[in-house]
Amino acid sequence: MRIVKLKALMLILLISTGWGSVALFNPAEYHYDPKIVAAHQATLDAARALDFGEGFNGGQDLINKIQAQINAIKEEAKLRELKPSEVSKARELVILRKDVIDGLTYAKEDANGDLDAEIYADGSSFNEKWGMSKSFFDKTKSWFD
C-alpha cells in the first residue's frame, strides 16, 4: 500500500509542477529551432488542457485530453530526442489512459453504466476517482489516509 501512496504522491507532484516540462526543456540546446519550440509548446498546451481542477465533459473527454498530450509528446519526439524523465512522463500518461479506460469499461459492463457505483477496492466510484467537477487534489486525498 505504501508503494501505491508513493506513486500517487509522485503523480501529484508531477502534475502540480506541469509535469516538469519547463525545467527539462531548454530551447537553446536546439538553437531555438522554431519547429522544436513549436512542438514543445504544443506539448505544454496539451498538458494544460489536462488540468484535473478544470473538470471534464465525461470520461471520453478525459481520455481525449490524455491522448492529446501523448500525441503531442510523440510529435515532439520526432523532432528531438526526449530526456529520460520526459519518456517516463509519456509512459505514465499511457498508464493513466489505460486506468481511465479500464474504469469506464468496468462501470459499463459490471455496474450497468453507473459511474457512481462503487467499483474500486477502496469503495469509490469512477466519478469519485476521476470526478468531473472535483479537483485532482480532492480526488487523491483518500490515497493518503
C-alpha positions as CSV (number, residue, x, y, z in Angstrom):
1,M,0.0,0.0,0.0
2,R,2.9,2.4,0.7
3,I,4.1,1.9,-2.9
4,V,0.7,3.0,-4.2
5,K,0.7,6.0,-2.0
6,L,4.3,6.9,-3.0
7,K,3.3,6.6,-6.7
8,A,0.2,8.7,-6.1
9,L,2.3,11.4,-4.4
10,M,4.8,11.4,-7.3
11,L,2.0,11.7,-9.8
12,I,0.5,14.7,-7.8
13,L,3.9,16.4,-7.7
14,L,4.4,15.8,-11.5
15,I,1.0,17.2,-12.3
16,S,1.2,20.1,-9.9
17,T,4.5,21.2,-11.4
18,G,3.3,21.0,-15.0
19,W,5.0,17.6,-15.4
20,G,8.3,19.3,-15.1
21,S,8.4,20.2,-18.8
22,V,9.7,23.8,-18.2
23,A,12.7,22.6,-16.2
24,L,13.5,19.8,-18.7
25,F,13.4,21.7,-22.0
26,N,16.0,24.3,-22.9
27,P,15.4,25.7,-26.4
28,A,19.0,26.9,-26.6
29,E,20.1,23.3,-26.7
30,Y,18.3,23.1,-30.1
31,H,19.5,26.5,-31.3
32,Y,15.9,27.8,-30.9
33,D,14.7,25.7,-33.8
34,P,11.2,27.0,-34.5
35,K,9.8,23.6,-35.2
36,I,11.1,22.1,-32.0
37,V,10.0,25.1,-29.9
38,A,6.5,25.0,-31.5
39,A,6.3,21.2,-30.9
40,H,7.3,21.7,-27.2
41,Q,4.7,24.5,-26.9
42,A,2.0,22.1,-28.2
43,T,3.1,19.6,-25.6
44,L,2.7,22.3,-22.9
45,D,-0.7,23.3,-24.2
46,A,-1.9,19.7,-24.1
47,A,-0.6,19.3,-20.6
48,R,-2.5,22.4,-19.5
49,A,-5.7,21.0,-21.1
50,L,-5.3,18.0,-18.8
51,D,-5.8,20.1,-15.7
52,F,-7.7,17.9,-13.3
53,G,-9.0,21.0,-11.5
54,E,-11.0,22.1,-14.5
55,G,-13.2,19.1,-14.8
56,F,-14.2,17.1,-17.9
57,N,-17.2,16.7,-20.1
58,G,-17.4,13.0,-19.4
59,G,-15.0,10.1,-19.4
60,Q,-14.3,10.3,-23.2
61,D,-13.2,13.9,-22.8
62,L,-10.7,12.9,-20.1
63,I,-9.4,10.1,-22.4
64,N,-9.2,12.5,-25.4
65,K,-7.2,15.0,-23.3
66,I,-4.8,12.3,-22.1
67,Q,-4.4,11.1,-25.7
68,A,-3.8,14.6,-27.0
69,Q,-0.9,15.0,-24.6
70,I,0.5,11.6,-25.6
71,N,0.3,12.6,-29.3
72,A,1.9,16.0,-28.6
73,I,4.9,14.2,-26.9
74,K,5.2,11.8,-29.8
75,E,5.3,14.7,-32.3
76,E,7.9,16.4,-30.2
77,A,9.9,13.1,-30.1
78,K,10.0,13.1,-33.9
79,L,12.0,16.3,-33.8
80,R,14.3,15.8,-30.9
81,E,15.5,13.1,-28.5
82,L,13.4,13.2,-25.3
83,K,15.1,13.2,-22.0
84,P,14.6,10.1,-19.8
85,S,12.2,12.0,-17.5
86,E,10.1,13.0,-20.5
87,V,9.9,9.4,-21.7
88,S,8.9,8.4,-18.2
89,K,6.2,11.1,-18.3
90,A,4.8,9.7,-21.5
91,R,4.7,6.2,-20.1
92,E,2.8,7.5,-17.1
93,L,0.3,9.1,-19.4
94,V,-0.2,5.8,-21.2
95,I,-0.8,4.0,-17.9
96,L,-3.2,6.8,-16.8
97,R,-5.2,6.4,-20.1
98,K,-5.4,2.7,-19.5
99,D,-6.6,3.1,-15.9
100,V,-9.4,5.5,-17.1
101,I,-10.4,3.2,-19.9
102,D,-10.4,0.2,-17.6
103,G,-12.6,2.1,-15.1
104,L,-15.1,3.1,-17.7
105,T,-15.2,-0.4,-19.2
106,Y,-15.8,-2.0,-15.7
107,A,-18.5,0.6,-14.9
108,K,-20.2,-0.1,-18.3
109,E,-20.0,-3.9,-18.1
110,D,-20.3,-4.7,-14.4
111,A,-22.2,-1.7,-13.0
112,N,-24.7,-1.2,-15.8
113,G,-23.0,2.0,-16.8
114,D,-23.4,3.6,-13.4
115,L,-20.4,5.9,-12.9
116,D,-21.4,6.5,-9.3
117,A,-21.4,2.8,-8.4
118,E,-18.6,1.6,-6.1
119,I,-16.2,-0.1,-8.5
120,Y,-12.8,0.4,-6.9
121,A,-11.3,-1.6,-4.0
122,D,-11.5,1.5,-1.7
123,G,-15.2,1.7,-2.3
124,S,-15.0,4.8,-4.6
125,S,-16.9,5.2,-7.9
126,F,-15.5,6.2,-11.2
127,N,-16.8,9.7,-10.7
128,E,-15.2,10.0,-7.3
129,K,-11.8,8.8,-8.6
130,W,-11.8,10.7,-11.8
131,G,-14.6,13.2,-11.0
132,M,-15.8,15.6,-13.5
133,S,-16.0,18.5,-11.0
134,K,-13.6,17.7,-8.2
135,S,-10.1,19.0,-8.1
136,F,-7.3,16.4,-8.6
137,F,-6.1,17.0,-5.1
138,D,-9.5,16.3,-3.6
139,K,-9.7,13.1,-5.5
140,T,-6.3,11.9,-4.2
141,K,-6.8,12.8,-0.6
142,S,-8.1,9.3,0.2
143,W,-4.9,7.8,-1.2
144,F,-3.0,9.1,1.9
145,D,-5.4,8.2,4.6
